[in-house]
Amino acid sequence: MRRGKNGIAERSGGTLKALAGNIIQAQAVIQPSEMDSVVSEAFLAHNCDVNELGVAPIQAVTGKVPQVQGDVLNDFGKRLAEHSLIEASPSLQRQVAMRETARLAMV
């Protein structure tokens, strides 16, 4: 039984590493200070990804998948105010770009 759980943990680690690599490459991350955001967005994308049973890991723990600020892939019309905020803040633009790259990489 221990081997099975170790394999799951190793696959998750590999997935997170691939997500982080995609973010770093697609968003041209070169500053060490941005690595916290890269890792955070990779974890968020991994934990919000719905599995074959229709449940995301974060949903299994909290009971729901949280809506994230700046989400441009869901309910665009209902979130126009957030999009204005994103346009006004370059750092938030960068974070949202990393988030969307990670979410697309999960696909």
N, CA, C and O atoms as a Tinker XYZ file with bonds, in Angstrom:
   428  protein
     1  N      0.818000   -1.187000    0.000000    73     2
     2  CA     0.000000    0.000000    0.000000    64     1     3
     3  C      0.866000    1.256000    0.000000    63     2     4     5
     4  O      0.488000    2.264000   -0.598000    81     3
     5  N      1.978000    1.213000    0.637000    73     3     6
     6  CA     2.852000    2.371000    0.697000    64     5     7
     7  C      3.374000    2.757000   -0.682000    63     6     8     9
     8  O      3.516000    3.940000   -0.989000    81     7
     9  N      3.654000    1.774000   -1.498000    73     7    10
    10  CA     4.154000    2.063000   -2.839000    64     9    11
    11  C      3.153000    2.871000   -3.652000    63    10    12    13
    12  O      3.542000    3.797000   -4.364000    81    11
    13  N      1.876000    2.537000   -3.557000    73    11    14
    14  CA     0.846000    3.247000   -4.306000    64    13    15
    15  C      0.782000    4.713000   -3.927000    63    14    16    17
    16  O      0.668000    5.572000   -4.801000    81    15
    17  N      0.852000    5.011000   -2.653000    73    15    18
    18  CA     0.783000    6.401000   -2.218000    64    17    19
    19  C      2.042000    7.162000   -2.619000    63    18    20    21
    20  O      1.973000    8.340000   -2.968000    81    19
    21  N      3.185000    6.494000   -2.571000    73    19    22
    22  CA     4.417000    7.143000   -2.987000    64    21    23
    23  C      4.347000    7.487000   -4.470000    63    22    24    25
    24  O      4.812000    8.553000   -4.875000    81    23
    25  N      3.778000    6.612000   -5.280000    73    23    26
    26  CA     3.634000    6.872000   -6.705000    64    25    27
    27  C      2.742000    8.060000   -6.972000    63    26    28    29
    28  O      3.034000    8.864000   -7.858000    81    27
    29  N      1.653000    8.191000   -6.221000    73    27    30
    30  CA     0.740000    9.317000   -6.371000    64    29    31
    31  C      1.464000   10.612000   -6.025000    63    30    32    33
    32  O      1.343000   11.607000   -6.741000    81    31
    33  N      2.216000   10.598000   -4.926000    73    31    34
    34  CA     2.947000   11.803000   -4.516000    64    33    35
    35  C      3.989000   12.182000   -5.566000    63    34    36    37
    36  O      4.164000   13.361000   -5.870000    81    35
    37  N      4.680000   11.188000   -6.118000    73    35    38
    38  CA     5.692000   11.475000   -7.134000    64    37    39
    39  C      5.063000   12.016000   -8.413000    63    38    40    41
    40  O      5.631000   12.907000   -9.045000    81    39
    41  N      3.898000   11.495000   -8.808000    73    39    42
    42  CA     3.209000   12.010000   -9.997000    64    41    43
    43  C      2.757000   13.451000   -9.766000    63    42    44    45
    44  O      2.864000   14.294000  -10.657000    81    43
    45  N      2.251000   13.724000   -8.566000    73    43    46
    46  CA     1.825000   15.091000   -8.253000    64    45    47
    47  C      3.012000   16.044000   -8.293000    63    46    48    49
    48  O      2.906000   17.154000   -8.815000    81    47
    49  N      4.134000   15.613000   -7.744000    73    47    50
    50  CA     5.345000   16.439000   -7.781000    64    49    51
    51  C      5.802000   16.691000   -9.207000    63    50    52    53
    52  O      6.227000   17.796000   -9.544000    81    51
    53  N      5.716000   15.667000  -10.043000    73    51    54
    54  CA     6.089000   15.816000  -11.449000    64    53    55
    55  C      5.155000   16.762000  -12.184000    63    54    56    57
    56  O      5.587000   17.548000  -13.027000    81    55
    57  N      3.867000   16.680000  -11.855000    73    55    58
    58  CA     2.889000   17.583000  -12.465000    64    57    59
    59  C      3.178000   19.022000  -12.072000    63    58    60    61
    60  O      3.165000   19.918000  -12.917000    81    59
    61  N      3.438000   19.244000  -10.789000    73    59    62
    62  CA     3.739000   20.598000  -10.320000    64    61    63
    63  C      5.015000   21.138000  -10.963000    63    62    64    65
    64  O      5.092000   22.318000  -11.308000    81    63
    65  N      5.996000   20.283000  -11.120000    73    63    66
    66  CA     7.247000   20.697000  -11.764000    64    65    67
    67  C      7.000000   21.082000  -13.222000    63    66    68    69
    68  O      7.554000   22.068000  -13.708000    81    67
    69  N      6.171000   20.308000  -13.916000    73    67    70
    70  CA     5.844000   20.618000  -15.313000    64    69    71
    71  C      5.053000   21.919000  -15.419000    63    70    72    73
    72  O      5.296000   22.723000  -16.319000    81    71
    73  N      4.106000   22.128000  -14.500000    73    71    74
    74  CA     3.333000   23.367000  -14.498000    64    73    75
    75  C      4.242000   24.573000  -14.276000    63    74    76    77
    76  O      4.157000   25.569000  -14.994000    81    75
    77  N      5.112000   24.469000  -13.273000    73    75    78
    78  CA     6.034000   25.566000  -12.978000    64    77    79
    79  C      6.935000   25.838000  -14.188000    63    78    80    81
    80  O      7.190000   26.994000  -14.525000    81    79
    81  N      7.412000   24.786000  -14.833000    73    79    82
    82  CA     8.246000   24.957000  -16.024000    64    81    83
    83  C      7.508000   25.671000  -17.145000    63    82    84    85
    84  O      8.078000   26.525000  -17.824000    81    83
    85  N      6.231000   25.319000  -17.340000    73    83    86
    86  CA     5.430000   25.991000  -18.363000    64    85    87
    87  C      5.247000   27.468000  -18.046000    63    86    88    89
    88  O      5.355000   28.315000  -18.932000    81    87
    89  N      4.970000   27.777000  -16.782000    73    87    90
    90  CA     4.790000   29.178000  -16.391000    64    89    91
    91  C      6.083000   29.948000  -16.609000    63    90    92    93
    92  O      6.071000   31.040000  -17.178000    81    91
    93  N      7.198000   29.383000  -16.158000    73    91    94
    94  CA     8.501000   30.053000  -16.279000    64    93    95
    95  C      8.830000   30.336000  -17.741000    63    94    96    97
    96  O      9.292000   31.424000  -18.084000    81    95
    97  N      8.590000   29.352000  -18.593000    73    95    98
    98  CA     8.911000   29.519000  -20.008000    64    97    99
    99  C      7.935000   30.477000  -20.701000    63    98   100   101
   100  O      8.366000   31.387000  -21.409000    81    99
   101  N      6.640000   30.283000  -20.504000    73    99   102
   102  CA     5.651000   31.097000  -21.215000    64   101   103
   103  C      5.642000   32.549000  -20.754000    63   102   104   105
   104  O      5.391000   33.452000  -21.552000    81   103
   105  N      5.914000   32.778000  -19.474000    73   103   106
   106  CA     5.866000   34.138000  -18.940000    64   105   107
   107  C      7.251000   34.761000  -18.778000    63   106   108   109
   108  O      7.381000   35.850000  -18.218000    81   107
   109  N      8.273000   34.081000  -19.262000    73   107   110
   110  CA     9.652000   34.579000  -19.209000    64   109   111
   111  C     10.032000   35.024000  -17.796000    63   110   112   113
   112  O     10.511000   36.139000  -17.590000    81   111
   113  N      9.813000   34.143000  -16.840000    73   111   114
   114  CA    10.147000   34.442000  -15.443000    64   113   115
   115  C     11.651000   34.307000  -15.269000    63   114   116   117
   116  O     12.215000   33.234000  -15.483000    81   115
   117  N     12.299000   35.403000  -14.880000    73   115   118
   118  CA    13.742000   35.359000  -14.654000    64   117   119
   119  C     14.117000   35.870000  -13.268000    63   118   120   121
   120  O     15.240000   35.662000  -12.809000    81   119
   121  N     13.188000   36.533000  -12.607000    73   119   122
   122  CA    13.464000   37.085000  -11.281000    64   121   123
   123  C     13.187000   36.049000  -10.195000    63   122   124   125
   124  O     12.100000   35.473000  -10.164000    81   123
   125  N     14.144000   35.802000   -9.309000    73   123   126
   126  CA    13.907000   34.868000   -8.206000    64   125   127
   127  C     12.716000   35.292000   -7.339000    63   126   128   129
   128  O     12.045000   34.443000   -6.751000    81   127
   129  N     12.454000   36.596000   -7.259000    73   127   130
   130  CA    11.329000   37.079000   -6.447000    64   129   131
   131  C      9.975000   36.638000   -7.007000    63   130   132   133
   132  O      8.988000   36.617000   -6.271000    81   131
   133  N      9.911000   36.288000   -8.288000    73   131   134
   134  CA     8.656000   35.844000   -8.896000    64   133   135
   135  C      8.394000   34.344000   -8.704000    63   134   136   137
   136  O      7.302000   33.863000   -9.006000    81   135
   137  N      9.372000   33.624000   -8.215000    73   135   138
   138  CA     9.206000   32.179000   -8.069000    64   137   139
   139  C      8.110000   31.816000   -7.064000    63   138   140   141
   140  O      7.459000   30.782000   -7.220000    81   139
   141  N      7.893000   32.641000   -6.040000    73   139   142
   142  CA     6.787000   32.382000   -5.107000    64   141   143
   143  C      5.457000   32.362000   -5.856000    63   142   144   145
   144  O      4.614000   31.496000   -5.620000    81   143
   145  N      5.281000   33.314000   -6.751000    73   143   146
   146  CA     4.045000   33.372000   -7.539000    64   145   147
   147  C      3.937000   32.185000   -8.483000    63   146   148   149
   148  O      2.852000   31.633000   -8.664000    81   147
   149  N      5.047000   31.789000   -9.081000    73   147   150
   150  CA     5.042000   30.635000   -9.986000    64   149   151
   151  C      4.582000   29.389000   -9.241000    63   150   152   153
   152  O      3.701000   28.670000   -9.713000    81   151
   153  N      5.171000   29.134000   -8.087000    73   151   154
   154  CA     4.818000   27.943000   -7.310000    64   153   155
   155  C      3.372000   28.020000   -6.825000    63   154   156   157
   156  O      2.649000   27.024000   -6.876000    81   155
   157  N      2.943000   29.192000   -6.356000    73   155   158
   158  CA     1.566000   29.362000   -5.877000    64   157   159
   159  C      0.552000   29.103000   -6.985000    63   158   160   161
   160  O     -0.454000   28.430000   -6.763000    81   159
   161  N      0.810000   29.624000   -8.156000    73   159   162
   162  CA    -0.135000   29.442000   -9.259000    64   161   163
   163  C     -0.123000   28.009000   -9.773000    63   162   164   165
   164  O     -1.159000   27.500000  -10.201000    81   163
   165  N      1.028000   27.352000   -9.738000    73   163   166
   166  CA     1.080000   25.937000  -10.118000    64   165   167
   167  C      0.261000   25.090000   -9.139000    63   166   168   169
   168  O     -0.498000   24.217000   -9.561000    81   167
   169  N      0.412000   25.344000   -7.837000    73   167   170
   170  CA    -0.372000   24.622000   -6.832000    64   169   171
   171  C     -1.861000   24.888000   -7.000000    63   170   172   173
   172  O     -2.669000   23.964000   -6.908000    81   171
   173  N     -2.234000   26.142000   -7.244000    73   171   174
   174  CA    -3.639000   26.487000   -7.403000    64   173   175
   175  C     -4.245000   25.760000   -8.601000    63   174   176   177
   176  O     -5.340000   25.206000   -8.505000    81   175
   177  N     -3.537000   25.761000   -9.722000    73   175   178
   178  CA    -4.036000   25.076000  -10.921000    64   177   179
   179  C     -4.181000   23.586000  -10.664000    63   178   180   181
   180  O     -5.166000   22.977000  -11.081000    81   179
   181  N     -3.219000   22.999000   -9.988000    73   179   182
   182  CA    -3.265000   21.566000   -9.689000    64   181   183
   183  C     -4.415000   21.237000   -8.738000    63   182   184   185
   184  O     -5.126000   20.253000   -8.941000    81   183
   185  N     -4.597000   22.044000   -7.716000    73   183   186
   186  CA    -5.621000   21.762000   -6.713000    64   185   187
   187  C     -7.035000   22.082000   -7.178000    63   186   188   189
   188  O     -7.996000   21.582000   -6.594000    81   187
   189  N     -7.187000   22.905000   -8.215000    73   187   190
   190  CA    -8.512000   23.248000   -8.724000    64   189   191
   191  C     -8.893000   22.428000   -9.953000    63   190   192   193
   192  O     -9.991000   22.594000  -10.485000    81   191
   193  N     -8.017000   21.555000  -10.407000    73   191   194
   194  CA    -8.289000   20.744000  -11.589000    64   193   195
   195  C     -9.254000   19.615000  -11.238000    63   194   196   197
   196  O     -8.992000   18.833000  -10.324000    81   195
   197  N    -10.352000   19.532000  -11.954000    73   195   198
   198  CA   -11.373000   18.522000  -11.696000    64   197   199
   199  C    -10.902000   17.183000  -12.263000    63   198   200   201
   200  O    -10.478000   17.104000  -13.416000    81   199
   201  N    -10.980000   16.122000  -11.437000    73   199   202
   202  CA   -10.530000   14.797000  -11.873000    64   201   203
   203  C    -11.642000   14.049000  -12.603000    63   202   204   205
   204  O    -12.711000   14.604000  -12.853000    81   203
   205  N    -11.385000   12.791000  -12.942000    73   203   206
   206  CA   -12.350000   12.000000  -13.708000    64   205   207
   207  C    -13.646000   11.738000  -12.931000    63   206   208   209
   208  O    -14.657000   11.380000  -13.535000    81   207
   209  N    -13.633000   11.907000  -11.626000    73   207   210
   210  CA   -14.840000   11.735000  -10.813000    64   209   211
   211  C    -15.633000   13.038000  -10.683000    63   210   212   213
   212  O    -16.697000   13.064000  -10.064000    81   211
   213  N    -15.114000   14.109000  -11.267000    73   211   214
   214  CA   -15.794000   15.400000  -11.219000    64   213   215
   215  C    -15.515000   16.205000   -9.964000    63   214   216   217
   216  O    -16.272000   17.114000   -9.625000    81   215
   217  N    -14.431000   15.875000   -9.274000    73   215   218
   218  CA   -14.095000   16.557000   -8.019000    64   217   219
   219  C    -12.659000   17.068000   -8.095000    63   218   220   221
   220  O    -11.757000   16.347000   -8.524000    81   219
   221  N    -12.456000   18.303000   -7.679000    73   219   222
   222  CA   -11.113000   18.867000   -7.595000    64   221   223
   223  C    -10.559000   18.581000   -6.203000    63   222   224   225
   224  O    -11.334000   18.492000   -5.251000    81   223
   225  N     -9.244000   18.436000   -6.054000    73   223   226
   226  CA    -8.672000   18.189000   -4.727000    64   225   227
   227  C     -9.102000   19.220000   -3.686000    63   226   228   229
   228  O     -9.396000   18.863000   -2.546000    81   227
   229  N     -9.138000   20.487000   -4.069000    73   227   230
   230  CA    -9.544000   21.514000   -3.105000    64   229   231
   231  C    -11.018000   21.370000   -2.737000    63   230   232   233
   232  O    -11.418000   21.698000   -1.620000    81   231
   233  N    -11.820000   20.881000   -3.676000    73   231   234
   234  CA   -13.236000   20.659000   -3.421000    64   233   235
   235  C    -13.429000   19.510000   -2.452000    63   234   236   237
   236  O    -14.343000   19.545000   -1.628000    81   235
   237  N    -12.589000   18.494000   -2.535000    73   235   238
   238  CA   -12.678000   17.371000   -1.617000    64   237   239
   239  C    -12.377000   17.803000   -0.181000    63   238   240   241
   240  O    -12.897000   17.219000    0.770000    81   239
   241  N    -11.544000   18.817000   -0.030000    73   239   242
   242  CA   -11.164000   19.293000    1.299000    64   241   243
   243  C    -12.130000   20.348000    1.827000    63   242   244   245
   244  O    -12.559000   20.277000    2.979000    81   243
   245  N    -12.474000   21.327000    0.990000    73   243   246
   246  CA   -13.270000   22.464000    1.460000    64   245   247
   247  C    -14.745000   22.389000    1.102000    63   246   248   249
   248  O    -15.557000   23.126000    1.661000    81   247
   249  N    -15.100000   21.507000    0.177000    73   247   250
   250  CA   -16.487000   21.387000   -0.238000    64   249   251
   251  C    -16.851000   22.218000   -1.455000    63   250   252   253
   252  O    -17.956000   22.086000   -1.980000    81   251
   253  N    -15.943000   23.075000   -1.914000    73   251   254
   254  CA   -16.215000   23.878000   -3.102000    64   253   255
   255  C    -14.898000   24.299000   -3.752000    63   254   256   257
   256  O    -13.838000   24.257000   -3.128000    81   255
   257  N    -14.990000   24.703000   -5.005000    73   255   258
   258  CA   -13.833000   25.251000   -5.713000    64   257   259
   259  C    -13.971000   26.770000   -5.654000    63   258   260   261
   260  O    -14.938000   27.322000   -6.179000    81   259
   261  N    -13.021000   27.447000   -5.025000    73   259   262
   262  CA   -13.156000   28.903000   -4.872000    64   261   263
   263  C    -12.989000   29.631000   -6.199000    63   262   264   265
   264  O    -12.234000   29.199000   -7.070000    81   263
   265  N    -13.708000   30.745000   -6.339000    73   263   266
   266  CA   -13.485000   31.596000   -7.499000    64   265   267
   267  C    -12.290000   32.477000   -7.185000    63   266   268   269
   268  O    -12.207000   33.073000   -6.111000    81   267
   269  N    -11.380000   32.553000   -8.115000    73   267   270
   270  CA   -10.133000   33.268000   -7.907000    64   269   271
   271  C    -10.223000   34.645000   -8.547000    63   270   272   273
   272  O    -10.777000   34.797000   -9.635000    81   271
   273  N     -9.678000   35.645000   -7.871000    73   271   274
   274  CA    -9.687000   36.999000   -8.409000    64   273   275
   275  C     -8.983000   37.039000   -9.750000    63   274   276   277
   276  O     -7.885000   36.503000   -9.904000    81   275
   277  N     -9.622000   37.679000  -10.724000    73   275   278
   278  CA    -9.015000   37.839000  -12.033000    64   277   279
   279  C     -9.219000   36.676000  -12.971000    63   278   280   281
   280  O     -8.586000   36.628000  -14.026000    81   279
   281  N    -10.079000   35.737000  -12.628000    73   279   282
   282  CA   -10.325000   34.574000  -13.467000    64   281   283
   283  C    -10.951000   35.027000  -14.781000    63   282   284   285
   284  O    -12.071000   35.537000  -14.790000    81   283
   285  N    -10.246000   34.848000  -15.876000    73   283   286
   286  CA   -10.757000   35.295000  -17.167000    64   285   287
   287  C    -11.372000   34.157000  -17.974000    63   286   288   289
   288  O    -11.893000   34.387000  -19.066000    81   287
   289  N    -11.318000   32.954000  -17.460000    73   287   290
   290  CA   -11.880000   31.819000  -18.188000    64   289   291
   291  C    -13.309000   31.497000  -17.764000    63   290   292   293
   292  O    -13.982000   30.729000  -18.453000    81   291
   293  N    -13.796000   32.053000  -16.662000    73   291   294
   294  CA   -15.147000   31.764000  -16.170000    64   293   295
   295  C    -15.938000   33.043000  -15.959000    63   294   296   297
   296  O    -15.428000   33.999000  -15.374000    81   295
   297  N    -17.180000   33.069000  -16.430000    73   295   298
   298  CA   -18.130000   34.158000  -16.186000    64   297   299
   299  C    -17.545000   35.541000  -16.449000    63   298   300   301
   300  O    -17.586000   36.406000  -15.575000    81   299
   301  N    -17.010000   35.753000  -17.625000    73   299   302
   302  CA   -16.381000   37.029000  -17.961000    64   301   303
   303  C    -17.349000   38.198000  -17.746000    63   302   304   305
   304  O    -16.968000   39.224000  -17.184000    81   303
   305  N    -18.592000   38.044000  -18.192000    73   303   306
   306  CA   -19.563000   39.133000  -18.103000    64   305   307
   307  C    -19.882000   39.554000  -16.683000    63   306   308   309
   308  O    -20.178000   40.724000  -16.438000    81   307
   309  N    -19.827000   38.622000  -15.742000    73   307   310
   310  CA   -20.149000   38.923000  -14.349000    64   309   311
   311  C    -18.955000   39.489000  -13.585000    63   310   312   313
   312  O    -19.097000   39.902000  -12.434000    81   311
   313  N    -17.791000   39.511000  -14.208000    73   311   314
   314  CA   -16.578000   39.898000  -13.485000    64   313   315
   315  C    -15.852000   41.058000  -14.160000    63   314   316   317
   316  O    -14.625000   41.140000  -14.109000    81   315
   317  N    -16.605000   41.948000  -14.787000    73   315   318
   318  CA   -15.981000   43.054000  -15.511000    64   317   319
   319  C    -15.194000   43.993000  -14.600000    63   318   320   321
   320  O    -14.154000   44.513000  -15.003000    81   319
   321  N    -15.677000   44.216000  -13.381000    73   319   322
   322  CA   -14.963000   45.103000  -12.458000    64   321   323
   323  C    -13.569000   44.565000  -12.156000    63   322   324   325
   324  O    -12.616000   45.337000  -12.052000    81   323
   325  N    -13.444000   43.256000  -12.015000    73   323   326
   326  CA   -12.131000   42.660000  -11.761000    64   325   327
   327  C    -11.203000   42.876000  -12.949000    63   326   328   329
   328  O    -10.002000   43.081000  -12.770000    81   327
   329  N    -11.744000   42.833000  -14.146000    73   327   330
   330  CA   -10.905000   43.014000  -15.326000    64   329   331
   331  C    -10.365000   44.435000  -15.395000    63   330   332   333
   332  O     -9.245000   44.647000  -15.859000    81   331
   333  N    -11.141000   45.406000  -14.942000    73   331   334
   334  CA   -10.647000   46.793000  -14.877000    64   333   335
   335  C     -9.513000   46.900000  -13.868000    63   334   336   337
   336  O     -8.527000   47.599000  -14.102000    81   335
   337  N     -9.656000   46.199000  -12.738000    73   335   338
   338  CA    -8.616000   46.199000  -11.717000    64   337   339
   339  C     -7.329000   45.580000  -12.257000    63   338   340   341
   340  O     -6.234000   46.068000  -11.975000    81   339
   341  N     -7.461000   44.527000  -13.017000    73   339   342
   342  CA    -6.297000   43.859000  -13.598000    64   341   343
   343  C     -5.563000   44.796000  -14.546000    63   342   344   345
   344  O     -4.334000   44.858000  -14.542000    81   343
   345  N     -6.321000   45.524000  -15.357000    73   343   346
   346  CA    -5.699000   46.450000  -16.304000    64   345   347
   347  C     -4.937000   47.557000  -15.598000    63   346   348   349
   348  O     -3.950000   48.064000  -16.130000    81   347
   349  N     -5.386000   47.941000  -14.400000    73   347   350
   350  CA    -4.759000   49.040000  -13.671000    64   349   351
   351  C     -3.538000   48.604000  -12.864000    63   350   352   353
   352  O     -2.765000   49.452000  -12.420000    81   351
   353  N     -3.351000   47.316000  -12.668000    73   351   354
   354  CA    -2.262000   46.828000  -11.825000    64   353   355
   355  C     -1.354000   45.873000  -12.597000    63   354   356   357
   356  O     -1.736000   44.727000  -12.834000    81   355
   357  N     -0.159000   46.320000  -12.996000    73   355   358
   358  CA     0.756000   45.445000  -13.736000    64   357   359
   359  C      1.130000   44.170000  -12.978000    63   358   360   361
   360  O      1.269000   43.112000  -13.591000    81   359
   361  N      1.294000   44.257000  -11.652000    73   359   362
   362  CA     1.662000   43.050000  -10.906000    64   361   363
   363  C      0.518000   42.039000  -10.902000    63   362   364   365
   364  O      0.757000   40.833000  -10.952000    81   363
   365  N     -0.722000   42.524000  -10.842000    73   363   366
   366  CA    -1.873000   41.624000  -10.889000    64   365   367
   367  C     -2.020000   41.038000  -12.287000    63   366   368   369
   368  O     -2.412000   39.881000  -12.440000    81   367
   369  N     -1.705000   41.833000  -13.306000    73   367   370
   370  CA    -1.716000   41.320000  -14.679000    64   369   371
   371  C     -0.752000   40.148000  -14.815000    63   370   372   373
   372  O     -1.077000   39.127000  -15.420000    81   371
   373  N      0.415000   40.308000  -14.255000    73   371   374
   374  CA     1.444000   39.261000  -14.329000    64   373   375
   375  C      0.986000   37.997000  -13.607000    63   374   376   377
   376  O      1.165000   36.886000  -14.106000    81   375
   377  N      0.389000   38.178000  -12.423000    73   375   378
   378  CA    -0.087000   37.036000  -11.646000    64   377   379
   379  C     -1.211000   36.305000  -12.379000    63   378   380   381
   380  O     -1.226000   35.075000  -12.419000    81   379
   381  N     -2.143000   37.046000  -12.952000    73   379   382
   382  CA    -3.247000   36.434000  -13.694000    64   381   383
   383  C     -2.719000   35.713000  -14.930000    63   382   384   385
   384  O     -3.213000   34.639000  -15.273000    81   383
   385  N     -1.726000   36.284000  -15.601000    73   383   386
   386  CA    -1.128000   35.624000  -16.761000    64   385   387
   387  C     -0.488000   34.298000  -16.351000    63   386   388   389
   388  O     -0.617000   33.300000  -17.059000    81   387
   389  N      0.200000   34.289000  -15.210000    73   387   390
   390  CA     0.788000   33.040000  -14.706000    64   389   391
   391  C     -0.313000   32.029000  -14.387000    63   390   392   393
   392  O     -0.177000   30.842000  -14.685000    81   391
   393  N     -1.398000   32.499000  -13.781000    73   391   394
   394  CA    -2.503000   31.615000  -13.403000    64   393   395
   395  C     -3.132000   30.968000  -14.627000    63   394   396   397
   396  O     -3.383000   29.763000  -14.640000    81   395
   397  N     -3.385000   31.768000  -15.650000    73   395   398
   398  CA    -4.016000   31.239000  -16.852000    64   397   399
   399  C     -3.072000   30.288000  -17.596000    63   398   400   401
   400  O     -3.519000   29.296000  -18.172000    81   399
   401  N     -1.785000   30.583000  -17.585000    73   399   402
   402  CA    -0.812000   29.667000  -18.201000    64   401   403
   403  C     -0.830000   28.323000  -17.487000    63   402   404   405
   404  O     -0.814000   27.275000  -18.131000    81   403
   405  N     -0.862000   28.352000  -16.158000    73   403   406
   406  CA    -0.889000   27.109000  -15.379000    64   405   407
   407  C     -2.171000   26.330000  -15.636000    63   406   408   409
   408  O     -2.138000   25.109000  -15.788000    81   407
   409  N     -3.297000   27.029000  -15.685000    73   407   410
   410  CA    -4.570000   26.341000  -15.933000    64   409   411
   411  C     -4.609000   25.702000  -17.312000    63   410   412   413
   412  O     -5.105000   24.587000  -17.470000    81   411
   413  N     -4.091000   26.402000  -18.302000    73   411   414
   414  CA    -4.049000   25.827000  -19.640000    64   413   415
   415  C     -3.073000   24.670000  -19.718000    63   414   416   417
   416  O     -3.309000   23.710000  -20.452000    81   415
   417  N     -1.977000   24.746000  -18.970000    73   415   418
   418  CA    -1.010000   23.645000  -18.959000    64   417   419
   419  C     -1.619000   22.389000  -18.331000    63   418   420   421
   420  O     -1.228000   21.276000  -18.683000    81   419
   421  N     -2.563000   22.550000  -17.415000    73   419   422
   422  CA    -3.216000   21.379000  -16.801000    64   421   423
   423  C     -4.018000   20.599000  -17.834000    63   422   424   425
   424  O     -4.197000   19.388000  -17.703000    81   423
   425  N     -4.500000   21.296000  -18.863000    73   423   426
   426  CA    -5.276000   20.643000  -19.906000    64   425   427
   427  C     -4.356000   19.750000  -20.717000    63   426   428
   428  O     -4.803000   19.096000  -21.659000    81   427
